[in-house]
Amino acid sequence: MDILEGHNKFYVNDAQGNQVAEIVYVPTGDNLSIIEHTDVDPSLKGQGVGKQLVAKVVEKMRGENRKIIPLCPFAKHEFDTTREYDDIRA
């Protein structure tokens, strides 16, 4: 499964090119970003797609030296349960 990057988001398309998962973040200020929304189609449930999307945002924000505010409930849960994200959480 390929995770693609768009404008302030990462997403996954199905074989027909329809978007079936996404995570949207909003850069704010010089070194903050807010994870605003995560959505994964039920057909992908249980495959860890949401976790992979959060990890992509974390990787990108680390590269940009930004901290993350996980407003989205799913992303917040991931940050609460993944100690490796403690360093990047605002």
GROMACS elastic network, one bead per residue, 0.5 to 0.9 nm:
[ bonds ]
;  ai    aj funct       b0    kb
    1    12     6  0.74715   500
    1    13     6  0.85729   500
    1    14     6  0.87546   500
    2    11     6  0.85183   500
    2    12     6  0.63724   500
    2    13     6  0.78721   500
    3    10     6  0.64650   500
    3    11     6  0.56119   500
    3    12     6  0.51354   500
    3    13     6  0.80679   500
    3    52     6  0.83942   500
    3    53     6  0.75715   500
    3    56     6  0.83946   500
    4     9     6  0.84894   500
    4    10     6  0.55064   500
    4    11     6  0.52360   500
    4    12     6  0.60979   500
    4    13     6  0.81529   500
    5     8     6  0.78564   500
    5     9     6  0.60015   500
    5    11     6  0.63559   500
    5    12     6  0.88698   500
    6     9     6  0.51151   500
    6    10     6  0.58306   500
    6    11     6  0.73626   500
    7    10     6  0.80981   500
    7    24     6  0.87337   500
    8    23     6  0.85589   500
    8    24     6  0.59598   500
    8    25     6  0.54507   500
    8    26     6  0.62470   500
    8    27     6  0.78051   500
    9    22     6  0.67868   500
    9    23     6  0.54714   500
    9    25     6  0.59685   500
    9    26     6  0.85333   500
    9    57     6  0.80781   500
   10    21     6  0.83739   500
   10    22     6  0.56270   500
   10    23     6  0.54704   500
   10    24     6  0.68250   500
   10    25     6  0.87672   500
   10    53     6  0.65614   500
   10    54     6  0.89438   500
   10    56     6  0.74001   500
   10    57     6  0.75503   500
   11    19     6  0.68646   500
   11    20     6  0.75637   500
   11    21     6  0.53808   500
   11    23     6  0.64249   500
   11    24     6  0.86381   500
   11    53     6  0.74557   500
   12    17     6  0.88461   500
   12    18     6  0.83171   500
   12    19     6  0.57241   500
   12    20     6  0.57388   500
   12    21     6  0.50683   500
   12    22     6  0.64235   500
   12    40     6  0.88749   500
   12    49     6  0.87001   500
   12    53     6  0.89545   500
   13    16     6  0.75310   500
   13    17     6  0.51667   500
   13    18     6  0.50836   500
   13    20     6  0.54013   500
   13    21     6  0.70840   500
   14    17     6  0.52911   500
   14    18     6  0.54144   500
   14    19     6  0.63730   500
   14    20     6  0.62617   500
   15    18     6  0.74580   500
   16    19     6  0.89456   500
   17    20     6  0.89130   500
   19    22     6  0.75416   500
   19    41     6  0.88191   500
   20    39     6  0.80311   500
   20    40     6  0.61286   500
   20    41     6  0.52246   500
   20    42     6  0.87686   500
   20    43     6  0.84332   500
   20    44     6  0.80480   500
   21    38     6  0.76407   500
   21    39     6  0.54069   500
   21    41     6  0.59228   500
   21    44     6  0.83339   500
   21    49     6  0.76504   500
   21    50     6  0.78023   500
   21    53     6  0.85042   500
   22    37     6  0.79021   500
   22    38     6  0.57102   500
   22    39     6  0.53483   500
   22    40     6  0.65057   500
   22    50     6  0.81079   500
   22    53     6  0.71868   500
   23    35     6  0.74135   500
   23    36     6  0.76766   500
   23    37     6  0.56124   500
   23    39     6  0.64623   500
   23    40     6  0.86540   500
   23    50     6  0.79605   500
   23    53     6  0.61711   500
   23    54     6  0.71940   500
   23    57     6  0.81009   500
   24    34     6  0.85184   500
   24    35     6  0.60384   500
   24    36     6  0.56428   500
   24    37     6  0.51792   500
   24    38     6  0.64559   500
   24    39     6  0.89302   500
   24    57     6  0.88260   500
   25    33     6  0.64244   500
   25    34     6  0.53301   500
   25    36     6  0.53381   500
   25    37     6  0.71385   500
   25    57     6  0.77949   500
   25    70     6  0.89807   500
   26    32     6  0.85692   500
   26    33     6  0.53575   500
   26    34     6  0.51186   500
   26    35     6  0.65251   500
   26    36     6  0.69038   500
   27    30     6  0.80574   500
   27    31     6  0.77951   500
   27    32     6  0.59597   500
   27    34     6  0.63637   500
   27    35     6  0.88605   500
   27    66     6  0.86883   500
   27    68     6  0.89695   500
   28    31     6  0.71406   500
   28    32     6  0.52782   500
   28    33     6  0.53737   500
   28    34     6  0.72139   500
   29    32     6  0.58518   500
   29    33     6  0.79247   500
   30    33     6  0.89618   500
   30    66     6  0.78064   500
   31    61     6  0.88099   500
   31    64     6  0.79535   500
   31    65     6  0.66006   500
   31    67     6  0.61592   500
   31    68     6  0.86851   500
   32    61     6  0.85167   500
   32    65     6  0.86870   500
   32    66     6  0.50605   500
   32    68     6  0.57767   500
   32    69     6  0.73831   500
   32    90     6  0.75278   500
   33    61     6  0.76945   500
   33    66     6  0.66784   500
   33    67     6  0.62701   500
   33    69     6  0.62406   500
   33    70     6  0.85231   500
   33    90     6  0.88731   500
   34    67     6  0.85691   500
   34    68     6  0.56091   500
   34    70     6  0.58414   500
   34    71     6  0.65145   500
   34    72     6  0.85609   500
   35    38     6  0.79652   500
   35    54     6  0.85504   500
   35    57     6  0.82474   500
   35    68     6  0.69784   500
   35    69     6  0.62513   500
   35    71     6  0.57357   500
   35    72     6  0.59989   500
   35    75     6  0.69930   500
   35    76     6  0.86981   500
   36    69     6  0.86810   500
   36    70     6  0.70367   500
   36    71     6  0.55801   500
   36    72     6  0.51072   500
   36    73     6  0.89358   500
   36    75     6  0.85877   500
   37    70     6  0.89968   500
   37    71     6  0.77433   500
   37    72     6  0.51301   500
   37    73     6  0.81869   500
   37    74     6  0.82495   500
   37    75     6  0.80804   500
   38    50     6  0.71064   500
   38    53     6  0.81368   500
   38    54     6  0.83669   500
   38    72     6  0.66790   500
   38    73     6  0.84054   500
   38    74     6  0.67808   500
   38    75     6  0.72471   500
   39    50     6  0.75414   500
   39    74     6  0.89150   500
   40    43     6  0.82212   500
   40    44     6  0.66822   500
   40    45     6  0.72704   500
   40    49     6  0.71932   500
   40    50     6  0.65360   500
   41    44     6  0.56761   500
   41    45     6  0.69894   500
   42    45     6  0.50527   500
   42    46     6  0.88110   500
   43    46     6  0.88946   500
   44    47     6  0.58722   500
   44    48     6  0.81603   500
   44    49     6  0.70410   500
   45    48     6  0.74480   500
   45    49     6  0.77207   500
   45    50     6  0.88152   500
   46    49     6  0.78080   500
   47    50     6  0.82843   500
   47    51     6  0.89942   500
   48    51     6  0.52781   500
   48    52     6  0.62895   500
   48    53     6  0.87792   500
   49    52     6  0.50528   500
   49    53     6  0.62250   500
   49    54     6  0.87468   500
   50    53     6  0.50807   500
   50    54     6  0.63081   500
   50    55     6  0.86123   500
   50    74     6  0.79413   500
   50    75     6  0.83173   500
   51    54     6  0.51863   500
   51    55     6  0.61749   500
   51    56     6  0.87323   500
   51    74     6  0.88735   500
   51    75     6  0.82048   500
   51    78     6  0.71759   500
   52    56     6  0.62686   500
   52    57     6  0.88808   500
   53    56     6  0.51299   500
   53    57     6  0.65593   500
   53    58     6  0.87551   500
   54    57     6  0.52780   500
   54    58     6  0.62599   500
   54    59     6  0.86719   500
   54    74     6  0.89711   500
   54    75     6  0.64566   500
   54    78     6  0.76786   500
   54    79     6  0.89165   500
   55    59     6  0.60721   500
   55    60     6  0.86008   500
   56    59     6  0.50778   500
   56    60     6  0.61823   500
   56    61     6  0.85825   500
   57    60     6  0.51173   500
   57    61     6  0.60288   500
   57    62     6  0.84599   500
   57    68     6  0.88805   500
   58    61     6  0.51923   500
   58    62     6  0.60269   500
   58    63     6  0.85484   500
   58    67     6  0.87205   500
   58    68     6  0.77563   500
   58    85     6  0.76155   500
   58    88     6  0.74869   500
   59    62     6  0.52502   500
   59    63     6  0.63207   500
   59    64     6  0.88214   500
   60    63     6  0.51058   500
   60    64     6  0.63752   500
   60    65     6  0.86980   500
   60    66     6  0.87127   500
   61    65     6  0.59611   500
   61    66     6  0.50333   500
   61    67     6  0.67776   500
   61    68     6  0.74699   500
   61    88     6  0.80830   500
   62    66     6  0.60216   500
   62    67     6  0.75655   500
   62    88     6  0.70998   500
   63    66     6  0.77853   500
   65    88     6  0.86827   500
   66    88     6  0.73037   500
   66    90     6  0.88360   500
   67    87     6  0.81749   500
   67    89     6  0.55089   500
   67    90     6  0.51705   500
   68    88     6  0.60075   500
   68    90     6  0.53164   500
   69    72     6  0.88896   500
   69    76     6  0.82711   500
   69    88     6  0.88327   500
   69    89     6  0.61358   500
   69    90     6  0.54479   500
   70    73     6  0.75449   500
   70    74     6  0.84168   500
   70    75     6  0.54596   500
   70    77     6  0.86182   500
   70    78     6  0.88391   500
   70    79     6  0.73497   500
   70    89     6  0.77283   500
   70    90     6  0.85271   500
   71    74     6  0.85656   500
   71    75     6  0.71118   500
   71    76     6  0.62818   500
   72    75     6  0.53015   500
   72    76     6  0.60089   500
   72    77     6  0.86227   500
   73    76     6  0.50150   500
   73    77     6  0.61751   500
   73    78     6  0.86886   500
   74    77     6  0.51524   500
   74    78     6  0.63498   500
   74    79     6  0.87641   500
   75    79     6  0.61939   500
   75    80     6  0.85333   500
   76    79     6  0.50859   500
   76    80     6  0.60481   500
   76    81     6  0.86514   500
   77    81     6  0.61991   500
   77    82     6  0.84672   500
   78    81     6  0.52811   500
   78    82     6  0.58123   500
   78    85     6  0.85250   500
   79    82     6  0.52769   500
   79    83     6  0.72415   500
   79    84     6  0.84059   500
   79    85     6  0.59046   500
   79    86     6  0.71993   500
   79    89     6  0.75511   500
   80    83     6  0.73944   500
   80    85     6  0.84646   500
   80    86     6  0.84224   500
   81    85     6  0.88129   500
   82    85     6  0.58148   500
   82    86     6  0.75553   500
   83    86     6  0.53888   500
   83    87     6  0.84197   500
   84    87     6  0.70615   500
   84    88     6  0.85666   500
   85    88     6  0.55558   500
   85    89     6  0.63811   500
   86    89     6  0.54285   500
   86    90     6  0.86521   500
   87    90     6  0.83367   500
